[in-house]
Amino acid sequence: MPGYVHGYSRHETRRLGDQADTLAALLHGPADAQDSAEGRGGTAYPPGARVLEVGCGVGAQTVHLLASSPGADLTAVDVSAASLARARERVAARFPGARVRWLRADLHDLPFPDAAFDHLFVCFVLEHLTDPAAALAALRRVLRPGGTLTVIEGDHGSAFFHPDSAAARAAIGHQVRLQAAAGGDALIGRRLHPLLTAAGYRRVTVRPRTVYADRTRPALVEGFTRSTFTAMVEAVRDDAVAAGLTTREEFDRGIADLRRTADEDGTFHYTFFKGTAVNPGEPHGG
């Protein structure tokens, strides 16, 4: 998509896969014991449900939707043909018999009739859009009255760590500024509730999904601190330098300090936000 600050490299494909696999239980499971007891909070759809994954990218989340909802009728759309090809490869490798309808399309102009789907799933997409509120309102057209929307986004302002480092915080800030310059918002997680409400959805619920990694959680240290977050920030090095935001030496110092948080005495914290809402069936865009 225009403004996708992370790029479309094979390295980014691997990073997205690492992130999705590492965080699958956190993002797709119940938020807490109460949610679990009441059957809420998990990402799972019943057999036969018409589900649209909006902005499926390289299929990093698609495979987890298939795992949690094997009987759902899944359609996946993305604006990038290259990403769709990689998504097909990923799904074929993990779920050879899975039936997914793939379609290249712009989420602002989806080629589906009104109320075509029972559920919409949107993960790490809004952060890259210049007008996420308009996108959410437009999506209501293809969601049946009473159908649900699930949205997951991060918020880079929620990152803090030990040892603390001004250089590391500056490197994260450069990524945030580059994404803003491209028309996105790397701090969008905190805005999910007002965005969903303004787009006309009802029964809006947003809950934090917090990642905390230290030496007792080696899978999160490797899968998230190193391979997801630090790798994401490191990938904008050349763009940050070219934009005059920093020097190579300053940026590299920040990345070295971020890597330091994955050492034996380091810790890392980050919060994702997961929102669910219902389409009341009023005119979309209202």
N, C-alpha and C positions, 0 to 999 in steps of 0.2 A: 504494500500500500504506500502511496505517497507519504513521505514523512516517517517511514519505518527506520528509525535511527540505528537499529541494530544490524541492518543489512541482511543479505540473503545467502551468505556463505555456508559451506558445509560445516565450518566451525560453529556457526550460529545454529545450524540444524542440530548438531550434537548437544550444544548448550541447552537448547529448548527441551530436548529429550531428557537430559540429565535432570533439569529442573522439574519436569512433569513427573518423572519416576520417583525422584527423591521426595516430592511433596504430595504424592497421590493421596496418602491417608489423611494428611492435614487438610488438603483442599476439598477432597471428595467425601470424607467421612463426616459423621456428626460432630458438631462443635464441642459438645461436652456430654456428660453423663445424662443430663436432663433431656437434651435433644435426642440422644440415643434411645432413651426410655420412651419418648413420645413419638419416635419415628420421624423426627425432623432433622434438617441440617445436612443430610447426606445427598450426594448427587446420584440419583438413581431414578430410572423411569420404567413404568410397567410395560409388559409385553404388548406390542401393538401400538404403543404411543408414538405419535408422529413428532419426532424431535429434529430440530434444526440447530446445527452447530454453526454459529456465525463467525467467520474469520478463523477457520480451522488451522490455517498455517500449514506447518509440516506434519500435522497429525499427532503432535505430542500429547494433546489432551484427548484426541479422538479415541486412541487405544484404551484410555481409562474409562471413557464413556461406554465403549463396547464391553469392557470388563464388568462394569457395574450394572449395565442394562442390556444384557445379551439379546433380549427379545424385542427391543425397541426398533422402530422403523426410522433409521438415522439418515439424515441428509446433511452433507458438509459442504459449505461454500467458502471460497476465498477469492480475493482479487488477483492473486499471483498464480499463474499457470505452473511456474517452477515449484512453488510450495505445494501445490496440489499433487504434482507428480511425486514429490518426496513423501507426502502424506499417504498416497496409495502404496508406496513401497513399504512404509512403516507398518501400515495396517496388514498388508499381505504377509509380512514377516511374523507378526505377532498373532494375527487371527486370520489364517488363510481362507477360512470359509465365510468370513463376515461379508454381509451385503450392506454396502454403504453407497448412497448416491452422491457422486461428486459433481460439483458445478462451479465453474468460474463465474463470479458475479460480484457486483458492488453492493454492499449492504444497504446503501441508500436507494437502490433501485432493483430490488429482488424480483426475479421473474416467477413469482408464485401468486396464486389467487389469494384473495382476502381469507383470513382465518384458516390457512392451509396447515397450520401446525398446532399441536397441543402444548409444546414446550420449546423454549428457546434457551440455548446455552451460549454465553459470550464470555470468553476468558482471555485476558491480556490483549484486548482489542481497543477498548475505549481510550486507553492512554495514548494511542497514536492518532486519534481523530481530532480535527480542528473544531468540530462542533458535536461532542458526544451527546448532548441533550437532544439535538435534532435527530441523530442516529437512533437513539432509544425510542423517540416518538415514532419514527418511520417504521421501526420493527414491529410496533403494535399492530400494524395492518395485517401482517401474516400470522399473527397469534390469535387463536380463537378466544372469544369471551370466556373468562374463567381460566384461561391457560396461564402457565407460569413462565417467568423469565428468571434465569440464574445468571448473575454477573460476578466475575472474580477479577480483582485488580490489586496491584501493589501500591506502595507509597514509599518512595525513597527517603522521605523525611523521617520515616520510622526506624531507619538504620542507626544503631549505635553499638559500640564495641569496646573491647579491652584488649590490648592497650589502646587508649584513645589517641587520636592523631589528627592534628589540624590538616596535614597534607592529605591524609586519606579522606577526610570530610570534604576537602576542596576538590579532590578527584571526582567524588560522587556528585558534588555540585556542578562540575563541568558537564557531566552526563545529563543532569537535569536541565541545564541551560541549553544544551544542544538539542534535546528532545523538544523543549519549548520553542526553539527557533525553527524546528521542523513542523511545528503546529500541534504538537502533542503535550501531554502533561504527565510527568513521572510521579506527581504527587496526587494523582486523581483518587486514590483509595479513600481519602477522607471526605470526598465529595459524593460518594455513591448514593447515599440516602437522599440528599436534595436533588440530585440528577434524576433519579428514578421517580421521585414524587412529581417533579416539574414536568416529566414526560407523560404524566397521566396514569401511571401505574398505582395500584392500591395494595394494601396489606404488605407494605414495604418493610423488610427486615434486613438489617446489615449487621454482621457480626465479624469481629477480628479473628484472624487465623494467624497466630504468632509462631514464628520460627525462632528457637533459641538453641544455639549450638555451642558446646564446649567439649572437652576431652572425653566426657562420658557418653557423647553422642557422635561417634566417629563418622557414621553415615551422613549426618547432616553437615558436619565439618567439611567432608569431602564433596558431597553432592550439592550442598547449597553454598556454604561460605566460599569454597575454592572454585567449584566448577560452574556455579550459577551466578552469584552476585559479583564476585571479584572478576570473573571472566567477562561479564557484561560491561563493567566499568572499564576494564582494560581495553576492550574492543574499540572504544572511542578515542584512544590516545592520539592517533594521527589527526582526526577531525578537531579535537580540542586544541592541538598545537597549531593547526592550520588556521583556526578561527581566532588565534591570538589570545586564547583564554589562559594559557599556561605555557611553560617551556617543557621540553622533553624530560629534563632532569627533575623538575618539580613534579610532573605527572608520575614519573617512574618511582619517585620517593613515596607518593601516595599509594601506588599499587603495592609497593614493597611492604608498606605499613598495613594495608588491608590483608595481605598474605600472612603477616605476622599474627593477625587475630585468629588464624587457624592453627597456630602452634599449640603446644601442650598447655601453656598457661593463658591462652587467649579465649575470648568469648565473642559471640556475634548474635545480634538480635535484629529481627525484621518482622514487620506485620503486613499481611495481606488482608483484604477485606472482601467478604463474600456476601452478596446481596441477593435476596429473592423477592419477587413481587408477582402480582396477578394483574392481568389485563381485565379491567372492569367491563370492557365492551363498549365504552363510549367512543365517539369519533376519535380516530387516531390523530395524534399531533395536537390534541387539545390539552 
